[in-house]
Amino acid sequence: MPELPDVETFRRVLEKRALHRAIAGFDLEAPRLLDGIDEAELRKNLVSHRFEATHRHGKYLFTRLDHGPWLALHFGMTGEPRPFGPDEAPPPYARFVIHFEDGGHLAYIDPRKLGEIGLTPDPQTFVHDKGLGPDALGLDWPTFRALTQGARGMVKPWLMDQHHLAGIGNIYGDEILFQAGIHPRRKMEDLSEDELKRIHQATQDTLGLAIGAHADPTRMPPHFLIPHRHKGGHCPKCHTPLAHTKIQSRTSWYCPRCQPP
């Protein structure tokens, strides 16, 4: 699933390629993606208007229309936005394609049709209505510490719960805990103040560096776990063979030496 660094990368693509261009129309191949609106309402709000700003909160991407509302996008398990030119064919799995008056296009790609397309008065209203926690990037230590007060259960699911922090999923949850030296099955109630500080700092460092790498595993820093999260992978720090475990039906990768239980 696209996580915070992926969606921030998407936001920057839209910032460069989709703003201030008049919308001529769109094709919607998968109406099931619409969340709380129908196609007629979407058409009324998009056609003959322009996107004027972008915003991201957690895994959600927002683009403000010139008459006020925001288009809200979630990319499901494997989705992404992709601009393409007037002489290019739509990319595979383009479920929603916006056509600009200048001849260009913007495709919303979603192979598994698990994403969401909606409208909201503003991102803050959307975040409140969805019950999302604060965005994980840029979260200061006092706020993070307050969020952990009274938390119970394993640390990995806590990090991935979008009601606690918005933006962290399975992949970056593993990376953050690897960088902090914390086993994914550690209990929140057993973590020390120093360990919580390490998780907080690792969250900010990991997300920032991943965004700098355009969320591309081949461009990640050499000390990152992500390129090694596979069978036969080794720890990039101590070269110990990586281990994995199932936590809430998701596979978590870790180094048994750097992240002792």
Protein Blocks (a to p, Z undefined) as FASTA:
>chain_A
ZZfklmmmmmmmmmmmmgopacfbdcdfblmlpghiafklmmmmmgopacfbdcdehjbc
cdddfklpacdddehjmgccddddfkbccdehiabdcddfkopacddddfkopaccdddf
bfklmmmmnopacdfehpafklmmmmmgopacjfklmmmmmklpghiafklmmmmmmmno
pafkbcfklpcfklmmmmmmmmmmmmmmmmmnoopaklgcfkbmklmncghiacfklopa
cddddeehiacdddfklmcZZ
